[in-house]
Amino acid sequence: MFDSIFQNIIDKYINKKYKKTYYLYFSIFKYLSKSKFILNFRNYKFYTSFEKKNLNRWMLKNLIPWDNENVKKIIFFIQKYNASFIDCGCNFGAYSIPIAKRFKNQNIYSFDASKKAINDLRQNIALNKIKNIKYFNIGIGDKNTKMYFNEDISKLKNDGSFRFTENKGQEKIKIFKLDVILKNKKIKLKRNIIIKLDLEGFDFLALKGLKSTLKKSKVLIFIEISKMLLSNSKNFFKEFDLFIKKNKLNIYDLNLKNKSTEEIIELLKFIDTKNETIGDYIISNHKLL
């Protein structure tokens, strides 16, 4: 009974601007239900729940799509460049689902090393009756290998924090370079490619695994820059600066303001210890302005 009542409340408030009354309902019902609910954002839907360590819980609380502004920017660039989209670290499909719904005539390629994330994505694909998402349960890095993958939710902040680790006792997951993956005959890309990287510290490694693709295609990458990057490179600051300059890449913030590697490095050096990330940036092998 409580579940159907709260689902009706969600449906009433989800596409409205003012939600003060809804927040009151949320604060009460979060103690009364452990079920899944459906968020219908007009053009697409997501499953969600009150489970505290579910990344999608934020959407249930706020009735707003996850990273909505980033998704809109990616849609803009896909249209502008007539580009393919690759979602690395797709999780439950916050990017893949709305973009697949928007571009029904092209395949979206989604990758995640987490089995839970791929299962959540699969459920949201079925919910939306989507046919054009091709998903892969593999990791993305700078070489083809295997590593232990920590998917123990009890020891992590949330299910968006699953990551590769040196600690044994976890399951080993295959990792591939994007250069290798994109040569697969099952993946058919346009000349222009938009890539989202959100890989819990593996983002720069994934970027390094794109060397060949950067030479032959017009590539635009949405990437999360965090202090976790430092633990996966022997000398991240030097390597990052060298890679960007050697490959003649451009860095922009989300307002398309040009940024230098020196600026990025300074922000990372002095990041607040309570935070992990300095934000999302765009890296491209061509000028956007």
C-alpha positions in Angstrom: 0.0 0.0 0.0 2.8 2.5 1.0 4.6 1.7 -2.3 1.6 2.6 -4.5 0.9 5.7 -2.5 4.5 7.0 -2.8 4.6 6.1 -6.6 1.5 8.3 -7.1 3.2 11.1 -5.1 6.3 10.8 -7.4 4.1 10.9 -10.5 2.4 14.0 -9.2 5.6 16.0 -8.4 8.3 14.8 -10.8 7.9 17.3 -13.6 6.9 20.3 -11.4 9.3 23.1 -10.4 8.2 23.4 -6.7 8.7 20.3 -4.6 8.7 21.5 -1.0 5.7 19.3 -0.1 7.4 16.3 -1.9 10.5 16.6 0.3 8.3 16.2 3.3 6.8 13.0 1.8 10.3 11.8 1.0 11.5 12.2 4.6 8.6 10.1 5.8 8.3 7.4 3.2 12.1 6.6 3.2 11.5 4.7 6.5 8.4 2.9 5.1 9.6 1.2 1.9 12.4 -0.8 0.5 10.8 -1.2 -2.9 11.8 0.1 -6.3 10.0 3.1 -7.8 9.9 4.5 -11.4 10.9 8.0 -12.2 9.3 9.1 -15.4 11.1 12.1 -16.9 8.7 12.3 -19.8 11.2 11.1 -22.5 12.8 8.3 -20.4 12.4 6.4 -17.1 14.7 5.1 -14.4 14.3 2.6 -11.6 15.2 4.0 -8.2 14.9 3.2 -4.5 15.5 4.6 -0.9 18.6 2.4 -0.5 21.2 4.9 0.9 24.1 3.5 -1.1 22.3 3.4 -4.5 23.6 6.2 -6.7 20.2 6.7 -8.2 18.7 7.6 -4.7 19.7 11.2 -5.4 17.2 11.3 -8.3 14.5 9.9 -6.1 15.1 12.6 -3.5 15.4 15.5 -6.0 13.2 14.3 -8.9 15.9 15.5 -11.3 17.9 13.4 -13.8 21.4 12.7 -12.8 24.0 15.0 -14.4 21.3 16.5 -16.5 23.3 19.5 -17.8 26.2 17.2 -18.8 23.8 15.0 -20.7 22.3 18.0 -22.5 25.8 19.2 -23.5 26.7 15.8 -24.9 23.4 15.7 -26.9 24.3 19.1 -28.3 27.8 17.9 -29.4 26.4 14.6 -30.9 24.1 16.7 -33.0 26.7 19.3 -33.9 29.3 16.8 -35.0 27.0 14.0 -36.1 28.9 11.8 -33.7 28.8 8.4 -32.0 28.6 8.2 -28.2 30.6 5.9 -25.9 29.7 5.8 -22.2 32.6 4.5 -20.1 31.5 4.0 -16.5 27.9 3.9 -17.5 26.5 2.7 -14.1 22.7 2.6 -14.2 22.6 4.5 -17.5 22.2 8.1 -16.4 23.9 9.1 -19.7 23.2 6.1 -21.9 19.5 5.9 -21.4 18.5 9.5 -22.3 21.0 9.7 -25.2 19.8 6.4 -26.6 16.2 7.7 -26.5 17.2 10.9 -28.2 19.2 9.2 -31.0 17.2 6.1 -31.8 18.8 5.5 -35.2 22.3 4.9 -33.8 23.9 2.5 -31.3 25.1 3.8 -28.0 28.1 1.8 -26.5 28.2 1.4 -22.7 30.9 0.0 -20.6 31.2 -0.8 -16.9 33.4 -3.1 -14.9 30.7 -3.5 -12.2 28.3 -6.4 -12.6 25.8 -4.6 -10.4 26.0 -1.5 -12.6 25.4 -3.5 -15.8 22.5 -5.3 -14.2 21.0 -1.9 -13.2 21.6 -0.6 -16.8 20.0 -3.8 -18.2 16.8 -3.2 -16.1 16.6 0.4 -17.2 17.0 -0.6 -20.9 14.1 -3.0 -20.5 12.0 -0.4 -18.7 12.5 2.0 -21.6 12.2 -0.7 -24.3 15.5 0.5 -25.8 17.0 -1.5 -28.6 20.1 0.6 -29.4 22.3 0.3 -26.4 25.2 -2.2 -26.6 26.6 -2.8 -23.2 29.8 -4.6 -22.0 30.9 -5.7 -18.6 34.6 -4.9 -18.9 37.0 -2.3 -17.5 38.7 0.4 -19.6 42.4 1.3 -19.2 45.7 1.8 -20.9 46.5 -1.8 -21.6 44.8 -5.2 -21.9 45.0 -7.0 -18.6 43.1 -8.2 -15.6 42.8 -6.6 -12.2 41.0 -7.1 -8.9 37.7 -5.1 -8.8 36.2 -3.9 -5.5 32.5 -4.2 -5.6 32.0 -4.6 -1.8 29.3 -1.9 -1.2 29.7 -2.2 2.6 33.2 -0.7 2.3 32.5 2.0 -0.2 30.6 5.3 -0.2 28.0 4.2 -2.8 27.5 1.9 -5.8 29.1 4.6 -8.0 32.4 4.1 -6.1 33.2 0.6 -7.3 36.8 0.6 -8.5 39.9 -1.5 -9.4 42.2 -2.3 -6.6 45.5 -4.0 -5.8 43.9 -5.9 -2.9 43.4 -9.5 -3.5 40.3 -11.3 -2.5 38.1 -9.5 -5.0 37.1 -10.9 -8.4 39.4 -10.2 -11.4 37.8 -8.2 -14.2 39.2 -7.9 -17.8 40.5 -4.5 -18.8 40.9 -3.3 -22.4 42.3 -0.3 -24.2 39.6 1.7 -26.0 41.8 1.6 -29.1 41.4 -2.2 -29.1 37.7 -2.2 -28.3 36.9 0.3 -31.0 38.4 -2.0 -33.7 35.9 -4.7 -32.8 33.6 -5.5 -35.8 30.6 -5.3 -33.4 31.2 -1.6 -32.8 30.4 0.6 -35.7 31.4 4.3 -35.2 31.0 7.5 -37.1 34.2 9.5 -37.8 33.4 11.9 -34.9 33.2 10.4 -31.5 31.9 11.7 -28.1 33.2 9.7 -25.1 32.3 10.0 -21.4 34.9 8.8 -18.9 33.8 8.4 -15.2 36.1 5.5 -14.1 36.9 6.2 -10.4 40.6 7.1 -11.0 41.1 5.1 -14.2 40.0 8.0 -16.4 43.5 9.1 -17.4 44.5 5.5 -18.1 41.5 5.2 -20.4 42.6 8.4 -22.1 46.1 6.9 -22.7 44.4 3.9 -24.3 43.0 6.2 -27.0 46.2 7.2 -28.8 45.3 5.6 -32.1 41.8 6.8 -32.1 42.9 10.4 -31.3 45.0 10.3 -34.5 42.3 9.2 -36.9 39.0 10.5 -35.5 37.6 13.8 -34.2 37.2 13.0 -30.5 35.6 14.9 -27.7 35.9 13.5 -24.2 33.9 14.4 -21.1 36.2 13.4 -18.2 36.0 13.6 -14.4 39.3 14.9 -12.9 39.8 13.7 -9.4 42.6 13.0 -6.9 42.0 9.3 -7.5 43.9 9.8 -10.7 47.1 10.3 -8.7 47.1 6.7 -7.3 47.0 5.1 -10.8 50.1 6.9 -12.3 53.7 7.0 -11.0 53.9 10.7 -11.7 50.5 11.9 -12.8 51.3 15.6 -13.1 54.2 15.0 -15.4 52.5 12.3 -17.4 49.2 14.2 -17.8 51.0 17.4 -19.0 53.2 15.4 -21.4 50.2 13.4 -22.9 48.0 16.5 -23.4 50.8 18.5 -25.1 52.3 15.6 -27.1 48.9 14.8 -28.6 48.0 18.4 -29.1 44.8 18.2 -27.0 42.6 21.0 -25.8 41.1 21.2 -22.3 37.8 23.1 -21.5 35.6 23.5 -18.5 31.9 22.8 -19.0 31.4 26.5 -19.9 33.8 25.9 -22.8 36.5 28.1 -21.3 39.9 27.0 -22.3 42.1 25.5 -19.5 45.8 24.7 -19.4 47.3 21.5 -17.9 49.0 23.8 -15.3 45.7 25.1 -14.1 44.3 21.5 -13.8 47.4 20.4 -11.9 47.3 23.3 -9.5 43.7 22.6 -8.7 44.5 19.0 -8.0 47.5 19.8 -5.8 45.4 22.0 -3.5 42.1 20.2 -3.5 40.3 20.1 -0.2 40.9 16.8 1.6 37.2 16.3 2.0 36.6 16.3 -1.8 37.8 13.8 -4.4 37.1 15.7 -7.6 37.7 19.1 -9.0 34.9 18.6 -11.5 34.2 17.5 -15.0 36.1 18.8 -18.0 36.1 18.4 -21.8 39.3 17.2 -23.6 39.3 17.3 -27.4 41.8 16.9 -30.3 40.2 19.8 -32.1 39.2 23.3 -31.0 35.6 23.8 -29.9 35.5 27.6 -30.2 
